[in-house]
Structures are given as C-alpha cells and as structure tokens.
C-alpha cells in the first residue's frame, strides 16, 4: 500500500529537506476552533499533521497536552467528532497526511473494526497508539495495515538493540523517535545525541525517522532536522492555543492565528535544512 504519508515523505526526500510534523488536540478548545486551526496548518508550512484523540488518562503526555485533552473532553469531544473533523478537513485538502495519535482505550471502546472502517473513510492515513506494544500487533496494528492505514511505532532512548527489531517489525509510514526520556514537553532534546540515535535506527530500517518531544522553536527544529527526516512539534503548538484563550478557557479571535504564526516560524527553521536527495 502507498499512503499519503509515504507519498509526502518521498516528495520531501526528493526536495532534500525534512518534514515538519505538527500536533494539535482534536476539539481543543472546541471542535470548530480545532478544525479552523487544522485547516491553517498546511498553508502555514506543516507537511504532516498529528491529531490527538482526547483521553482522560494520557500517561505519556505532559501538563500542556493533558490540559488540552481536558478542555476538549469538557467541550464534548468524542471519537465520532474527531473523525468528523478529519472528514471536514478532507473536503478542502486531499493531500496532507493525517495521523491520529493517542491511546488505545477510546478506540477499543469505539470498536476496532468500526474504528478502522470509519477512520479510513474519513481520510485518516496513520495511527500512533502509544500504549499498544508490538506484542499486541494482532489487536490493531495488523488490522490497520490491512485497512490501508499506516501504524507508526515509537522508539525511545531506552529502546535497545534487542528490542528495536521488534519495534520496527510491523511499523509503516515513519518511525517516531522520542528524543527524551519522560513525558511530552518536559525537556529539550540534545541534537548531537539525537543525530547518533537517528543514525543507529536508520541502519536498521528504510523508513523515515521523525523526531519529537521537546522541540519548541525554529532553531531547535532546524538542528533536529539536520539529522532527522521529520521534526515533530506538539507541546509548543498546544501552548500557543492555551495562551490565547479567554478567562473562561474559550477561543478568541487570536487563537488560530497564533498557532499558524508559530507553524510558519517552525517551517522556516525546518526548510532552512538542505540535504542531498539521496541523504534525505
């Protein structure tokens, strides 16, 4: 199968630059505003979009993304509404890859078969399910791939050589390398350490490597992009949403624009990286 994710990374490899992968939480601070933000991301410079599925117990997420999920859930966000956001986005954009990121419980509650069918028809290209290990591939990973949806696995600084082949075995689309140990937004990555880790993983797979957790600005995005095939930014964008909300936690006229402005800045950082097409 060839998904929008595969196509996009191939295009960027030919251009000789890394991808900017942006994360926002579906329904934060409300469904209409999150859709508005989503629609602005590609024109602002996002190459791939991760859309967070709100969950009440997000164990891998730092305070900013936890609060975003709480705002979304308080506003009535559900899996049905999250897939509807993707459908609405697809009415105007049929090329930007959309990855749903989150935890297994909401999918399990929705029903795996129903979820994969609805996600595919809505226009979802990939899944990142942080609490489903490779040992549970029969549960969702393999059915997702059969449905034409990439299943993207996380590798971390603690993924050793014994574990890495198992992590990579059924991964598709790209590998998400978590640049720090701990939760999202907790620290900034060390570009030299990231470069060494990316090179190590690249020796084991032909898949693109996108690096996330801790990238906050254009300078960091450029530095990480020197080694990686993609740079993932999430907490900084979620903070941009939170910083524009009114005293009641509601969106303001500045909300979508603040996110787009930050994405443009990050995109400038990523696009300043020049690689030979063979190395991209």
C-alpha positions in Angstrom: 0.0 0.0 0.0 1.0 3.6 -0.6 -0.5 6.2 1.8 -0.4 10.0 1.8 2.4 9.6 4.4 4.5 7.5 2.1 3.9 10.0 -0.8 4.7 13.1 1.3 8.0 11.7 2.7 9.0 10.6 -0.8 8.3 14.1 -2.1 10.4 15.7 0.7 13.2 13.3 0.2 13.3 14.4 -3.5 13.3 18.0 -2.3 16.2 17.3 0.1 14.6 18.6 3.3 12.9 17.2 6.4 9.2 17.3 7.1 7.5 19.5 9.7 5.1 17.3 11.6 2.6 19.3 13.8 0.4 18.1 16.6 -2.8 19.6 17.8 -5.5 18.1 20.0 -8.9 17.4 18.3 -11.6 19.6 20.0 -9.2 21.9 21.7 -10.6 24.3 22.9 -13.7 23.4 20.9 -14.5 21.4 17.8 -15.0 24.4 15.4 -11.8 26.1 16.5 -9.7 23.0 16.3 -11.0 22.4 12.7 -10.1 26.0 11.9 -6.6 25.5 13.2 -6.3 22.2 11.3 -7.2 23.9 8.1 -4.5 26.6 8.5 -1.6 24.1 9.2 -0.7 23.1 5.6 -0.6 26.6 4.3 1.5 27.7 7.3 4.0 25.0 6.5 3.0 21.7 8.1 3.8 18.7 6.0 2.1 16.1 8.2 -0.5 16.6 10.9 -0.9 14.6 14.0 -4.4 15.0 15.5 -4.6 14.0 19.2 -7.5 11.9 20.3 -8.5 13.2 23.7 -8.4 10.7 26.5 -8.9 11.0 30.3 -5.7 9.3 31.3 -2.9 10.4 28.9 0.1 8.8 30.7 2.8 9.9 28.2 1.7 13.5 27.9 3.0 16.4 29.8 0.8 19.0 31.5 0.1 21.2 28.4 -1.3 18.3 26.3 -3.1 16.9 29.3 -4.9 20.2 29.8 -5.7 20.4 26.0 -7.3 17.0 26.3 -9.3 18.1 29.3 -10.5 21.2 27.5 -11.6 19.0 24.5 -13.4 16.5 26.7 -15.1 19.2 28.6 -16.3 20.7 25.3 -17.9 17.4 24.4 -15.2 16.0 22.0 -15.7 12.3 21.1 -14.2 9.9 18.7 -17.1 10.5 16.4 -16.4 14.2 16.4 -12.7 13.7 15.9 -13.3 11.6 12.8 -15.8 14.3 11.7 -13.0 16.9 11.9 -10.9 14.8 9.6 -13.9 14.5 7.1 -14.4 18.2 7.1 -10.7 18.9 6.6 -10.6 16.4 3.7 -13.3 18.4 1.8 -10.6 21.0 1.1 -7.3 19.1 1.4 -6.8 15.6 -0.1 -3.0 15.5 0.1 -1.9 16.4 3.6 -1.3 13.3 5.7 -3.4 13.0 8.9 -2.2 10.8 11.7 -4.4 10.1 14.7 -2.3 9.9 17.9 -3.4 8.8 21.3 -4.3 5.8 23.4 -6.0 2.5 22.8 -8.9 2.8 25.2 -11.1 5.2 23.1 -10.5 3.0 20.0 -11.3 -0.2 21.9 -14.5 1.5 23.3 -15.5 2.6 19.8 -14.8 -0.9 18.4 -11.7 -1.7 16.4 -13.4 -2.9 13.2 -15.8 0.0 13.2 -13.0 2.5 14.0 -10.7 1.3 11.2 -13.5 1.5 8.7 -14.6 4.9 9.8 -11.1 6.3 10.1 -10.2 5.1 6.6 -13.4 6.6 5.1 -12.8 9.8 6.9 -9.3 10.2 5.4 -7.0 9.1 8.2 -3.6 7.9 6.9 -1.9 6.7 10.1 -2.1 5.8 13.7 0.2 6.3 16.7 -1.1 4.4 19.7 1.4 4.9 22.4 0.2 2.2 24.8 -0.1 -0.7 22.4 3.3 -2.6 22.3 4.5 -4.8 19.5 3.3 -7.9 21.4 -0.3 -6.7 20.7 0.1 -6.3 16.9 -2.8 -8.6 16.2 -5.1 -6.3 18.2 -4.9 -3.2 16.0 -1.6 -2.8 14.1 -2.0 -5.6 11.6 -5.7 -4.9 11.0 -4.9 -1.2 10.5 -2.3 -2.1 7.9 -4.7 -4.4 6.2 -7.2 -1.5 6.0 -4.6 0.7 4.3 -3.7 2.8 7.4 0.0 3.1 8.5 0.8 2.0 12.0 3.6 4.2 13.3 5.6 3.0 16.2 7.6 4.9 18.9 11.3 4.3 19.5 12.9 5.9 22.5 16.4 6.4 24.0 15.8 3.3 26.1 15.0 1.1 23.1 18.0 -1.2 22.9 19.3 -3.4 20.1 17.4 -6.4 21.3 14.1 -4.5 21.4 14.5 -2.3 18.3 13.9 -5.1 15.6 10.6 -6.0 17.3 9.6 -2.3 17.4 10.3 -1.9 13.7 8.8 -5.2 12.5 5.3 -4.0 11.6 5.9 -0.3 11.6 5.0 1.7 8.5 4.8 5.3 7.3 7.6 6.5 9.5 9.3 5.8 12.9 8.6 8.3 15.6 11.8 8.7 17.7 11.1 10.1 21.1 14.1 12.3 21.7 14.0 12.4 25.5 13.0 10.1 28.3 9.9 11.2 30.1 6.7 13.0 29.1 6.0 15.4 26.3 7.3 18.9 26.7 9.4 18.0 29.7 12.9 18.9 28.3 14.7 20.0 25.2 16.5 17.4 23.0 20.2 17.3 22.5 20.8 17.5 18.7 24.1 15.5 18.9 22.5 12.6 20.8 19.5 12.7 18.5 21.7 12.5 15.4 23.5 9.5 16.8 20.3 7.7 17.7 18.7 8.5 14.3 21.8 7.1 12.5 21.6 4.0 14.6 17.9 3.4 13.8 18.4 4.2 10.1 20.9 1.4 9.9 18.0 -0.9 10.8 15.2 0.4 8.6 14.4 2.2 5.3 11.5 4.1 6.9 11.8 7.8 7.5 12.6 8.8 11.1 10.7 11.7 12.6 11.9 13.1 16.0 9.6 14.7 18.6 9.2 15.5 22.3 10.7 18.8 23.3 11.1 20.8 20.1 9.8 24.3 20.7 11.2 26.8 18.3 12.6 27.2 14.8 16.3 26.9 15.9 15.6 23.6 17.6 13.6 22.4 14.6 16.5 23.2 12.3 19.0 21.5 14.5 17.0 18.3 14.8 16.1 18.4 11.1 19.7 18.2 10.2 19.7 14.5 11.1 16.0 13.5 11.1 13.6 13.0 8.2 10.9 14.8 10.1 10.6 17.1 13.1 7.5 16.8 15.3 6.2 19.7 17.3 3.3 19.4 19.7 3.5 21.0 23.1 4.6 24.4 21.7 1.5 24.5 19.5 -0.8 23.4 22.3 0.7 26.1 24.4 0.0 28.6 21.6 -3.6 27.7 21.8 -3.8 27.9 25.5 -2.0 31.3 25.5 -4.8 32.9 23.5 -7.8 31.6 25.4 -10.0 34.0 27.5 -10.6 33.8 31.2 -13.2 31.1 30.7 -10.9 28.9 28.5 -12.7 29.8 25.3 -11.2 30.5 22.0 -10.6 34.1 20.9 -10.0 35.8 17.6 -6.3 35.3 18.0 -6.3 31.5 18.6 -6.0 30.0 15.1 -3.6 32.8 14.0 -1.2 32.3 16.9 -0.8 28.6 16.0 -0.4 29.4 12.3 2.3 32.0 13.1 4.3 29.6 15.2 4.0 26.9 12.5 5.3 29.4 9.9 8.3 30.1 12.1 9.0 26.4 12.7 8.6 25.7 8.9 11.2 28.3 8.2 13.6 26.5 10.5 12.9 23.1 9.0 13.1 24.4 5.4 16.5 26.0 6.0 17.9 22.5 6.2 19.4 21.4 2.9 20.2 17.8 2.3 21.2 15.9 -0.9 18.1 14.0 -2.1 20.0 10.7 -1.5 20.5 11.6 2.2 17.1 13.0 2.9 
